[in-house]
Amino acid sequence: MSKKATGKSDSARDKLVAGLQDDLAREFKAIIQYVIFSQKLDTARYMNIADQLQEHAHQELDHALAIARQIDYLGAYPTHVPKPVEVSENNEEMLWADLRAEDDTIQNYRDRVREAEEIGEIALAEIIRDIMKQEQDHQIDLATALGVVPDQQRRGKKK
């Protein structure tokens, strides 16, 4: 079947795979940061969010596995290199680093859904939508702990 007949161009598929590789690297970063920050957050004010960050780390691993599976399905070898990890000793800076990462992740997954749908990869788009639901929950948890609006567009680019 020709590319025109399937509606799937190699360049669109390659762009999708490259984006998924980037998403996987971002998931690895999130796992690392959530593991570290869940242990390093201190003071009573942050104990509840520290427990949530442990749960987020497990969920991010599930996301990484799902994305890696889709990369393999599309015929590529999943990346093993995380995005640069942000670290801090300051509780609020840790949470802002995670919130910025969630904001970025959600925006990138929105792009990936559009790209997947454009080439007819509807199941992949649905998998990413499910991941985005959890990412948005993470965003809400972090914003709540920081006392800010979860929606990045309403919040602006603070910190």
CYANA upper distance limits for C-alpha pairs under 8 A (distance plus 0.5 A):
  1 MET  CA      5 ALA  CA      6.69
  1 MET  CA      6 THR  CA      7.32
  2 SER  CA      6 THR  CA      6.97
  3 LYS  CA      7 GLY  CA      6.27
  3 LYS  CA      8 LYS  CA      6.04
  3 LYS  CA      9 SER  CA      6.22
  3 LYS  CA     10 ASP  CA      8.37
  4 LYS  CA      8 LYS  CA      7.49
  4 LYS  CA      9 SER  CA      8.10
  7 GLY  CA    119 ILE  CA      6.90
  7 GLY  CA    120 GLY  CA      8.28
  8 LYS  CA     12 ALA  CA      7.48
  8 LYS  CA     13 ARG  CA      7.50
  8 LYS  CA    119 ILE  CA      5.52
  8 LYS  CA    120 GLY  CA      7.92
  9 SER  CA     13 ARG  CA      6.81
  9 SER  CA    119 ILE  CA      8.04
 10 ASP  CA     14 ASP  CA      6.42
 11 SER  CA     15 LYS  CA      6.52
 12 ALA  CA     16 LEU  CA      6.70
 12 ALA  CA    115 GLU  CA      7.90
 12 ALA  CA    119 ILE  CA      7.57
 13 ARG  CA     17 VAL  CA      6.68
 13 ARG  CA    119 ILE  CA      7.65
 14 ASP  CA     18 ALA  CA      6.58
 15 LYS  CA     19 GLY  CA      6.62
 16 LEU  CA     20 LEU  CA      6.65
 16 LEU  CA    112 ARG  CA      7.20
 16 LEU  CA    115 GLU  CA      6.60
 16 LEU  CA    116 ALA  CA      7.28
 17 VAL  CA     21 GLN  CA      6.65
 17 VAL  CA     71 ILE  CA      6.82
 17 VAL  CA     74 LEU  CA      7.66
 17 VAL  CA     76 ALA  CA      7.89
 18 ALA  CA     22 ASP  CA      6.81
 19 GLY  CA     23 ASP  CA      6.65
 19 GLY  CA    108 ASN  CA      8.45
 19 GLY  CA    112 ARG  CA      7.36
 20 LEU  CA     24 LEU  CA      6.57
 20 LEU  CA     67 ILE  CA      7.24
 20 LEU  CA     71 ILE  CA      7.20
 20 LEU  CA    112 ARG  CA      7.90
 21 GLN  CA     25 ALA  CA      6.78
 21 GLN  CA     71 ILE  CA      7.78
 21 GLN  CA     78 PRO  CA      6.93
 21 GLN  CA     79 THR  CA      6.46
 22 ASP  CA     26 ARG  CA      6.75
 22 ASP  CA     83 LYS  CA      8.47
 23 ASP  CA     27 GLU  CA      6.72
 23 ASP  CA     67 ILE  CA      8.14
 23 ASP  CA    105 THR  CA      7.71
 23 ASP  CA    108 ASN  CA      7.84
 23 ASP  CA    109 TYR  CA      8.13
 24 LEU  CA     28 PHE  CA      6.81
 24 LEU  CA     64 ALA  CA      6.14
 24 LEU  CA     67 ILE  CA      6.70
 24 LEU  CA     68 ALA  CA      7.30
 24 LEU  CA     78 PRO  CA      8.20
 24 LEU  CA     79 THR  CA      7.54
 24 LEU  CA     82 PRO  CA      8.11
 25 ALA  CA     29 LYS  CA      6.84
 25 ALA  CA     79 THR  CA      7.34
 25 ALA  CA     80 HIS  CA      7.73
 25 ALA  CA     81 VAL  CA      6.40
 25 ALA  CA     82 PRO  CA      4.66
 25 ALA  CA     83 LYS  CA      5.67
 26 ARG  CA     30 ALA  CA      6.73
 26 ARG  CA     82 PRO  CA      6.67
 26 ARG  CA     83 LYS  CA      5.90
 26 ARG  CA    101 ALA  CA      8.46
 26 ARG  CA    105 THR  CA      7.66
 27 GLU  CA     31 ILE  CA      6.72
 27 GLU  CA     60 GLU  CA      6.43
 27 GLU  CA     61 LEU  CA      7.77
 27 GLU  CA     63 HIS  CA      7.42
 27 GLU  CA     64 ALA  CA      6.09
 27 GLU  CA     82 PRO  CA      8.01
 28 PHE  CA     32 ILE  CA      6.88
 28 PHE  CA     60 GLU  CA      8.20
 28 PHE  CA     61 LEU  CA      8.11
 28 PHE  CA     64 ALA  CA      7.39
 28 PHE  CA     81 VAL  CA      8.16
 28 PHE  CA     82 PRO  CA      5.49
 28 PHE  CA     83 LYS  CA      7.71
 29 LYS  CA     33 GLN  CA      6.68
 29 LYS  CA     82 PRO  CA      5.62
 29 LYS  CA     83 LYS  CA      5.92
 29 LYS  CA     84 PRO  CA      7.20
 29 LYS  CA     85 VAL  CA      6.05
 30 ALA  CA     34 TYR  CA      6.39
 30 ALA  CA     57 ALA  CA      7.64
 30 ALA  CA     60 GLU  CA      7.14
 30 ALA  CA     85 VAL  CA      8.45
 30 ALA  CA     98 ASP  CA      7.94
 30 ALA  CA    101 ALA  CA      7.93
 31 ILE  CA     35 VAL  CA      6.58
 31 ILE  CA     56 HIS  CA      8.39
 31 ILE  CA     57 ALA  CA      5.41
 31 ILE  CA     58 HIS  CA      8.10
 31 ILE  CA     60 GLU  CA      6.25
 31 ILE  CA     61 LEU  CA      6.96
 32 ILE  CA     36 ILE  CA      6.74
 32 ILE  CA     57 ALA  CA      8.23
 32 ILE  CA     85 VAL  CA      7.77
 33 GLN  CA     37 PHE  CA      6.34
 33 GLN  CA     85 VAL  CA      7.08
 33 GLN  CA     86 GLU  CA      7.56
 33 GLN  CA     87 VAL  CA      7.73
 33 GLN  CA     98 ASP  CA      7.85
 34 TYR  CA     38 SER  CA      6.20
 34 TYR  CA     53 LEU  CA      5.92
 34 TYR  CA     54 GLN  CA      6.97
 34 TYR  CA     56 HIS  CA      7.26
 34 TYR  CA     57 ALA  CA      5.77
 34 TYR  CA     98 ASP  CA      8.24
 35 VAL  CA     39 GLN  CA      7.21
 35 VAL  CA     53 LEU  CA      7.80
 35 VAL  CA     54 GLN  CA      6.84
 35 VAL  CA     57 ALA  CA      6.55
 36 ILE  CA     40 LYS  CA      6.64
 37 PHE  CA     41 LEU  CA      6.18
 37 PHE  CA     50 ALA  CA      7.69
 37 PHE  CA     53 LEU  CA      7.79
 37 PHE  CA     94 MET  CA      7.07
 38 SER  CA     49 ILE  CA      8.32
 38 SER  CA     50 ALA  CA      4.95
 38 SER  CA     51 ASP  CA      7.08
 38 SER  CA     52 GLN  CA      8.32
 38 SER  CA     53 LEU  CA      5.70
 38 SER  CA     54 GLN  CA      6.11
 39 GLN  CA     50 ALA  CA      7.49
 40 LYS  CA     89 GLU  CA      7.98
 40 LYS  CA     91 ASN  CA      8.46
 41 LEU  CA     46 TYR  CA      6.80
 41 LEU  CA     47 MET  CA      7.67
 41 LEU  CA     50 ALA  CA      6.68
 41 LEU  CA     91 ASN  CA      6.09
 41 LEU  CA     94 MET  CA      8.49
 42 ASP  CA     46 TYR  CA      6.64
 42 ASP  CA     47 MET  CA      7.21
 42 ASP  CA     91 ASN  CA      7.54
 43 THR  CA     47 MET  CA      7.23
 46 TYR  CA     50 ALA  CA      6.64
 46 TYR  CA     91 ASN  CA      8.24
 46 TYR  CA    145 ALA  CA      8.08
 47 MET  CA     51 ASP  CA      7.11
 48 ASN  CA     52 GLN  CA      7.08
 49 ILE  CA     53 LEU  CA      6.59
 49 ILE  CA    141 ASP  CA      7.98
 49 ILE  CA    142 LEU  CA      8.10
 49 ILE  CA    145 ALA  CA      7.26
 50 ALA  CA     54 GLN  CA      7.09
 51 ASP  CA     55 GLU  CA      7.21
 52 GLN  CA     56 HIS  CA      6.66
 52 GLN  CA    141 ASP  CA      8.35
 53 LEU  CA     57 ALA  CA      6.66
 54 GLN  CA     58 HIS  CA      7.23
 55 GLU  CA     59 GLN  CA      6.90
 56 HIS  CA     60 GLU  CA      6.51
 56 HIS  CA    138 HIS  CA      7.43
 57 ALA  CA     61 LEU  CA      6.86
 58 HIS  CA     62 ASP  CA      7.02
 59 GLN  CA     63 HIS  CA      6.78
 59 GLN  CA    134 GLN  CA      8.29
 60 GLU  CA     64 ALA  CA      6.64
 61 LEU  CA     65 LEU  CA      6.72
 62 ASP  CA     66 ALA  CA      6.73
 63 HIS  CA     67 ILE  CA      6.63
 63 HIS  CA    131 ILE  CA      6.86
 64 ALA  CA     68 ALA  CA      6.47
 65 LEU  CA     69 ARG  CA      6.61
 66 ALA  CA     70 GLN  CA      6.92
 66 ALA  CA    127 ILE  CA      8.33
 67 ILE  CA     71 ILE  CA      6.72
 68 ALA  CA     72 ASP  CA      6.71
 68 ALA  CA     78 PRO  CA      5.98
 69 ARG  CA     73 TYR  CA      6.63
 70 GLN  CA     74 LEU  CA      6.71
 70 GLN  CA    124 LEU  CA      7.63
 71 ILE  CA     75 GLY  CA      7.02
 71 ILE  CA     76 ALA  CA      6.03
 71 ILE  CA     77 TYR  CA      7.24
 71 ILE  CA     78 PRO  CA      6.49
 72 ASP  CA     76 ALA  CA      5.64
 72 ASP  CA     77 TYR  CA      6.40
 72 ASP  CA     78 PRO  CA      7.16
 86 GLU  CA     94 MET  CA      8.48
 86 GLU  CA     97 ALA  CA      7.02
 87 VAL  CA     94 MET  CA      7.19
 87 VAL  CA     97 ALA  CA      8.41
 88 SER  CA     93 GLU  CA      6.86
 88 SER  CA     94 MET  CA      6.26
 89 GLU  CA     93 GLU  CA      8.29
 89 GLU  CA     94 MET  CA      7.87
 90 ASN  CA     94 MET  CA      6.71
 91 ASN  CA     95 LEU  CA      6.98
 92 GLU  CA     96 TRP  CA      6.67
 92 GLU  CA    146 LEU  CA      7.66
 93 GLU  CA     97 ALA  CA      6.56
 94 MET  CA     98 ASP  CA      6.92
 95 LEU  CA     99 LEU  CA      6.58
 95 LEU  CA    142 LEU  CA      6.82
 95 LEU  CA    145 ALA  CA      8.43
 95 LEU  CA    146 LEU  CA      7.72
 96 TRP  CA    100 ARG  CA      6.52
 96 TRP  CA    142 LEU  CA      8.31
 96 TRP  CA    146 LEU  CA      8.27
 96 TRP  CA    159 LYS  CA      7.18
 97 ALA  CA    101 ALA  CA      6.73
 98 ASP  CA    102 GLU  CA      6.67
 98 ASP  CA    142 LEU  CA      7.90
 99 LEU  CA    103 ASP  CA      6.64
 99 LEU  CA    139 GLN  CA      6.43
 99 LEU  CA    142 LEU  CA      6.42
 99 LEU  CA    143 ALA  CA      7.39
100 ARG  CA    104 ASP  CA      6.71
101 ALA  CA    105 THR  CA      6.54
102 GLU  CA    106 ILE  CA      6.57
102 GLU  CA    135 GLU  CA      6.90
102 GLU  CA    136 GLN  CA      8.02
102 GLU  CA    138 HIS  CA      7.64
102 GLU  CA    139 GLN  CA      6.28
103 ASP  CA    107 GLN  CA      6.87
103 ASP  CA    139 GLN  CA      7.52
103 ASP  CA    152 GLN  CA      7.11
104 ASP  CA    108 ASN  CA      6.69
105 THR  CA    109 TYR  CA      6.59
105 THR  CA    135 GLU  CA      8.08
106 ILE  CA    110 ARG  CA      6.72
106 ILE  CA    132 MET  CA      6.66
106 ILE  CA    135 GLU  CA      7.12
106 ILE  CA    136 GLN  CA      7.60
107 GLN  CA    111 ASP  CA      7.02
108 ASN  CA    112 ARG  CA      6.74
109 TYR  CA    113 VAL  CA      6.66
109 TYR  CA    128 ILE  CA      7.05
109 TYR  CA    129 ARG  CA      8.25
109 TYR  CA    132 MET  CA      7.27
110 ARG  CA    114 ARG  CA      7.09
111 ASP  CA    115 GLU  CA      6.76
112 ARG  CA    116 ALA  CA      6.50
112 ARG  CA    125 ALA  CA      7.85
112 ARG  CA    128 ILE  CA      8.12
113 VAL  CA    117 GLU  CA      6.63
113 VAL  CA    124 LEU  CA      8.18
113 VAL  CA    125 ALA  CA      5.16
113 VAL  CA    126 GLU  CA      8.23
113 VAL  CA    128 ILE  CA      7.01
113 VAL  CA    129 ARG  CA      7.66
114 ARG  CA    118 GLU  CA      6.60
114 ARG  CA    125 ALA  CA      8.07
115 GLU  CA    119 ILE  CA      7.20
116 ALA  CA    120 GLY  CA      6.77
116 ALA  CA    121 GLU  CA      5.37
116 ALA  CA    122 ILE  CA      7.00
116 ALA  CA    124 LEU  CA      6.95
116 ALA  CA    125 ALA  CA      6.05
117 GLU  CA    121 GLU  CA      5.95
117 GLU  CA    122 ILE  CA      5.96
117 GLU  CA    125 ALA  CA      6.75
121 GLU  CA    125 ALA  CA      6.94
122 ILE  CA    126 GLU  CA      6.83
123 ALA  CA    127 ILE  CA      6.78
124 LEU  CA    128 ILE  CA      6.76
125 ALA  CA    129 ARG  CA      6.69
126 GLU  CA    130 ASP  CA      6.81
127 ILE  CA    131 ILE  CA      6.94
128 ILE  CA    132 MET  CA      6.60
129 ARG  CA    133 LYS  CA      6.93
130 ASP  CA    134 GLN  CA      7.51
131 ILE  CA    135 GLU  CA      6.80
132 MET  CA    136 GLN  CA      6.48
133 LYS  CA    137 ASP  CA      6.90
134 GLN  CA    138 HIS  CA      6.78
135 GLU  CA    139 GLN  CA      6.71
136 GLN  CA    140 ILE  CA      6.69
137 ASP  CA    141 ASP  CA      6.69
138 HIS  CA    142 LEU  CA      6.67
139 GLN  CA    143 ALA  CA      6.54
139 GLN  CA    150 PRO  CA      6.56
140 ILE  CA    144 THR  CA      6.44
140 ILE  CA    150 PRO  CA      5.60
141 ASP  CA    145 ALA  CA      6.77
142 LEU  CA    146 LEU  CA      6.77
142 LEU  CA    150 PRO  CA      8.34
143 ALA  CA    147 GLY  CA      6.40
143 ALA  CA    148 VAL  CA      5.55
143 ALA  CA    149 VAL  CA      6.51
143 ALA  CA    150 PRO  CA      5.50
144 THR  CA    148 VAL  CA      6.62
144 THR  CA    149 VAL  CA      7.87
144 THR  CA    150 PRO  CA      7.73
148 VAL  CA    155 ARG  CA      7.51
149 VAL  CA    154 ARG  CA      7.42
149 VAL  CA    155 ARG  CA      5.95
150 PRO  CA    155 ARG  CA      7.52
151 ASP  CA    155 ARG  CA      6.55
152 GLN  CA    156 GLY  CA      6.18
152 GLN  CA    157 LYS  CA      7.60
